[in-house]
């Protein structure tokens, strides 16, 4: 009620001819960009990411890594009890090596050698099912195994709440996957620069580049039709957590040394834009022609001269054509 009374008094005060103090700014010269943002937060992902598991039931005997460890391709991550299978494989390997020597001396046939080789391969496969190895260089990001527990294969425990046994992600360039509105699909192209803000990194601005555009509009959400995009992060790779949310802004056009105003001084939408120019202590609503711009600053192509002052909007007071004002000039760049 106090706010309403204040506005009524203020409106009466203005209508009686008193001048309202406004801040006047002039055209600035600088870089202005046109940008496209994702419809919601994107997600940081690794180029390679794998969920690993044993290929057979058994009791877990060894875990060679810890959560967060960096490992090389081929590193043994965990093992089931497999002494019997290892013994079978070692014997099959010896049989194969003996058969090779006998074959070279013409003492066994090709069929016999092939049969021994198949037995060796079967023994190796059975042993490998009891061992989890890193498929590529990376970091262990999930490890839900305990020594001594009896492990049952994922196929027999296919439930929604089952945890990932082992997860590994690569340490290469991070990706961001997101969605843009269908109306912005024609504005973007591969190779455009982008800026990314990641809340998990205190909204630090990180450089990125658009690397993939899927030219397909999803109709899953009737009121939110979108297309998928991918961006490559270009810096701070080791610090960016996979799975973090990311706000994406793609630069589709940039102009240097443009005549610009802050977007907040403009009224109207689309091509019908106007500003309040200050002339002889009065506001004059004047149409302007705009060029490249975004929610922060807009290029002014016509309608305002470099030496003219444009009124900034006031909180709680609507600017109107012909309003008497007292001007306080300020810089904004």
C-alpha positions in Angstrom: 0.0 0.0 0.0 2.9 2.4 0.8 4.4 1.7 -2.6 1.1 2.3 -4.4 0.6 5.6 -2.5 4.2 6.6 -3.4 3.6 6.0 -7.1 0.3 7.9 -7.0 2.0 10.9 -5.4 4.9 10.6 -7.8 2.6 10.5 -10.8 0.7 13.6 -9.5 4.0 15.3 -8.9 5.1 14.6 -12.5 1.7 15.6 -14.1 1.9 19.0 -12.3 5.0 19.9 -14.4 7.8 19.1 -12.0 10.9 17.6 -13.6 12.0 14.1 -13.0 15.7 13.4 -12.8 17.0 11.0 -15.4 20.4 9.7 -16.4 21.4 10.6 -20.0 24.0 8.5 -21.9 25.5 8.9 -25.4 26.2 6.4 -28.1 29.3 4.3 -27.3 31.7 2.7 -29.7 32.7 -0.9 -29.1 32.1 -4.6 -30.0 28.6 -5.9 -30.2 27.5 -9.5 -30.6 24.5 -11.4 -31.6 24.2 -14.7 -29.6 22.2 -17.8 -29.3 21.7 -19.5 -25.9 20.6 -23.0 -25.1 17.0 -23.5 -24.0 18.2 -25.0 -20.7 21.5 -25.8 -19.1 23.8 -28.1 -21.1 25.8 -30.9 -19.6 29.6 -31.4 -19.5 30.5 -34.8 -20.9 33.6 -36.8 -21.7 34.4 -37.8 -25.3 34.9 -41.4 -24.0 32.9 -42.8 -21.1 32.4 -46.4 -20.2 30.6 -48.5 -17.6 32.6 -51.7 -16.8 31.6 -55.0 -15.2 32.7 -58.5 -14.7 31.5 -61.0 -17.3 30.7 -63.8 -14.9 29.5 -64.3 -11.3 32.1 -64.8 -8.6 33.7 -63.6 -5.4 35.7 -60.4 -5.6 39.3 -61.0 -4.6 41.2 -57.9 -5.6 40.5 -54.2 -6.3 43.6 -52.5 -7.6 42.4 -48.9 -7.9 40.5 -46.2 -5.9 37.8 -43.8 -6.8 39.4 -40.8 -8.7 42.5 -42.7 -9.7 44.0 -42.0 -13.2 44.8 -45.2 -15.0 46.4 -46.3 -18.3 44.8 -48.4 -20.9 45.0 -52.1 -20.0 45.4 -51.4 -16.2 43.7 -54.1 -14.1 41.0 -52.5 -12.1 39.5 -55.5 -10.2 39.5 -59.3 -10.2 37.3 -62.2 -9.1 38.7 -65.3 -7.5 40.1 -67.0 -10.6 43.1 -69.2 -9.6 41.4 -72.2 -11.2 40.7 -70.4 -14.5 44.2 -69.0 -14.5 45.6 -72.5 -14.1 43.5 -73.8 -17.0 44.6 -70.9 -19.2 48.3 -71.4 -18.3 48.0 -75.1 -19.2 46.2 -74.3 -22.4 48.9 -71.8 -23.3 51.6 -74.4 -22.7 49.7 -77.0 -24.8 49.5 -74.5 -27.6 53.2 -73.6 -27.5 54.1 -77.4 -27.5 51.7 -78.0 -30.4 53.4 -75.1 -32.4 56.8 -76.8 -32.0 55.4 -80.2 -33.0 53.6 -78.6 -36.0 56.9 -77.0 -37.2 58.5 -80.5 -37.1 55.6 -82.1 -38.9 54.5 -84.2 -36.0 50.9 -82.8 -35.7 48.4 -81.7 -38.3 46.9 -78.2 -38.9 43.6 -79.5 -37.5 45.3 -80.6 -34.3 47.0 -77.2 -33.9 43.7 -75.3 -34.6 42.0 -77.4 -31.9 44.6 -76.6 -29.3 44.5 -72.9 -30.3 40.7 -72.9 -29.8 41.0 -74.4 -26.4 43.6 -71.7 -25.5 41.2 -68.9 -26.7 38.3 -70.4 -24.7 40.4 -70.5 -21.6 41.6 -66.9 -22.1 38.0 -65.7 -22.6 36.8 -67.4 -19.4 39.7 -65.9 -17.5 39.1 -62.4 -18.9 35.5 -62.5 -17.7 36.9 -62.4 -14.1 39.0 -59.3 -14.7 38.0 -55.7 -15.3 40.6 -53.7 -17.3 40.7 -50.0 -18.4 39.7 -49.8 -22.1 41.5 -46.5 -22.4 43.5 -43.9 -20.5 41.2 -42.2 -18.0 39.9 -41.6 -14.5 37.8 -43.9 -12.3 34.6 -42.0 -11.5 32.5 -44.8 -10.1 33.6 -47.8 -8.1 31.0 -49.9 -6.3 32.8 -53.1 -5.6 34.0 -54.6 -2.3 36.6 -57.3 -1.7 34.9 -60.5 -0.4 31.5 -59.7 -1.8 29.9 -62.2 -4.2 29.4 -60.5 -7.5 26.5 -61.4 -9.7 26.4 -60.3 -13.3 24.4 -57.2 -14.3 22.1 -59.3 -16.5 20.7 -61.1 -13.4 20.4 -57.9 -11.4 18.9 -55.6 -14.1 17.0 -53.2 -11.7 16.5 -49.5 -11.9 18.4 -48.8 -8.7 21.4 -50.9 -9.4 24.6 -48.9 -9.1 27.3 -48.8 -11.8 30.1 -51.3 -10.9 32.9 -49.3 -12.5 32.9 -46.2 -14.6 35.8 -44.6 -16.4 36.0 -41.4 -18.3 38.8 -40.2 -20.6 41.0 -37.2 -19.8 40.7 -35.6 -23.2 38.9 -32.4 -24.3 35.5 -32.1 -22.6 32.3 -31.8 -24.5 29.1 -29.9 -23.7 25.8 -31.3 -25.0 22.7 -29.0 -25.1 19.6 -28.0 -27.0 18.7 -24.8 -28.8 15.3 -23.6 -29.9 14.2 -24.6 -33.4 14.0 -20.9 -34.5 17.8 -20.5 -33.8 18.8 -23.5 -35.9 19.5 -21.5 -39.1 21.7 -19.0 -37.1 24.4 -21.3 -36.0 27.1 -23.2 -37.8 30.0 -25.5 -36.8 33.1 -23.6 -35.8 31.4 -20.6 -34.1 32.9 -19.4 -30.9 31.0 -19.8 -27.6 31.1 -18.9 -24.0 30.3 -21.3 -21.2 29.4 -20.6 -17.6 29.6 -23.6 -15.2 28.0 -23.1 -11.8 30.3 -25.8 -10.3 33.3 -23.6 -11.2 31.8 -20.4 -9.8 30.4 -19.3 -13.2 33.8 -18.7 -14.6 33.5 -17.9 -18.3 35.2 -20.6 -20.4 35.9 -20.5 -24.1 34.3 -23.2 -26.3 33.6 -23.9 -29.9 30.5 -25.4 -31.7 31.5 -28.8 -33.1 28.2 -30.5 -34.0 24.7 -29.5 -34.9 22.0 -32.1 -35.3 19.7 -30.9 -38.0 16.6 -32.5 -36.5 13.9 -30.9 -34.4 12.7 -33.0 -31.5 8.9 -33.0 -31.0 9.0 -34.8 -27.6 7.9 -31.6 -25.9 5.0 -30.0 -27.9 5.7 -26.5 -26.6 9.5 -26.7 -26.6 10.8 -28.0 -30.0 14.6 -28.1 -29.9 17.7 -29.3 -31.8 20.8 -30.9 -30.2 24.2 -29.3 -30.3 27.7 -30.2 -29.1 30.5 -27.9 -28.1 34.2 -28.5 -27.4 35.7 -26.8 -24.3 39.0 -25.2 -25.2 40.5 -24.4 -21.8 40.7 -25.5 -18.1 40.2 -29.2 -19.1 41.5 -30.8 -15.9 39.3 -28.7 -13.7 35.9 -29.2 -15.3 33.8 -31.9 -13.7 31.9 -34.3 -16.0 28.2 -34.2 -15.4 28.2 -30.5 -14.4 25.5 -28.2 -15.8 26.7 -25.4 -18.2 25.0 -22.3 -19.5 26.0 -21.8 -23.2 26.1 -18.7 -25.3 27.0 -19.1 -29.0 28.4 -16.0 -30.8 26.7 -16.0 -34.2 27.8 -12.5 -35.3 30.3 -9.9 -33.9 31.0 -6.4 -35.0 33.9 -4.2 -33.8 33.8 -0.4 -33.5 30.0 -0.3 -33.8 27.9 2.5 -32.4 26.0 1.0 -29.5 23.6 1.6 -26.6 22.7 -0.7 -23.7 19.7 -2.8 -24.6 17.8 -1.6 -21.6 17.2 1.9 -23.1 15.3 0.5 -26.0 11.5 0.0 -26.1 9.5 -2.1 -28.5 10.3 -5.4 -30.2 11.7 -6.7 -33.5 12.2 -3.9 -35.9 9.9 -1.5 -34.1 12.4 -0.1 -31.6 12.5 3.3 -30.0 14.5 5.3 -27.5 13.8 8.5 -25.5 16.1 11.2 -26.6 16.5 14.2 -24.4 15.8 17.5 -26.2 15.5 20.9 -24.3 14.9 19.1 -21.0 12.1 17.0 -22.5 11.9 13.3 -23.6 11.2 12.8 -27.2 10.3 9.2 -28.3 12.3 8.5 -31.4 12.3 5.4 -33.6 15.7 3.8 -34.2 17.2 1.3 -36.6 19.1 -1.4 -34.9 21.6 -3.9 -36.1 23.5 -6.7 -34.3 22.7 -7.0 -30.6 21.9 -9.1 -27.6 20.4 -8.7 -24.2 23.3 -6.5 -23.0 24.0 -4.1 -25.9 22.6 -3.2 -29.3 24.1 -1.6 -32.4 22.3 1.6 -33.5 22.4 2.2 -37.2 20.1 5.3 -37.4 18.0 7.5 -35.2 20.5 8.8 -32.7 23.4 11.2 -33.2 26.7 10.8 -31.4 26.3 14.0 -29.4 22.7 13.3 -28.3 21.7 12.0 -24.8 19.4 9.0 -24.4 17.4 8.5 -21.2 18.0 5.4 -19.1 14.8 3.9 -17.7 13.8 4.7 -14.2 12.7 2.2 -11.5 9.0 2.8 -10.7 8.5 5.5 -13.3 7.3 5.0 -16.8 9.0 7.3 -19.3 6.7 9.1 -21.7 6.9 11.3 -24.8 7.1 14.9 -23.7 8.0 14.3 -20.1 9.9 17.1 -18.5 13.2 16.0 -17.1 16.3 17.1 -15.2 19.4 15.5 -16.8 22.4 13.9 -15.1 24.9 12.8 -17.8 26.9 9.6 -17.2 29.2 7.2 -19.1 28.2 3.6 -19.5 31.1 1.9 -21.3 
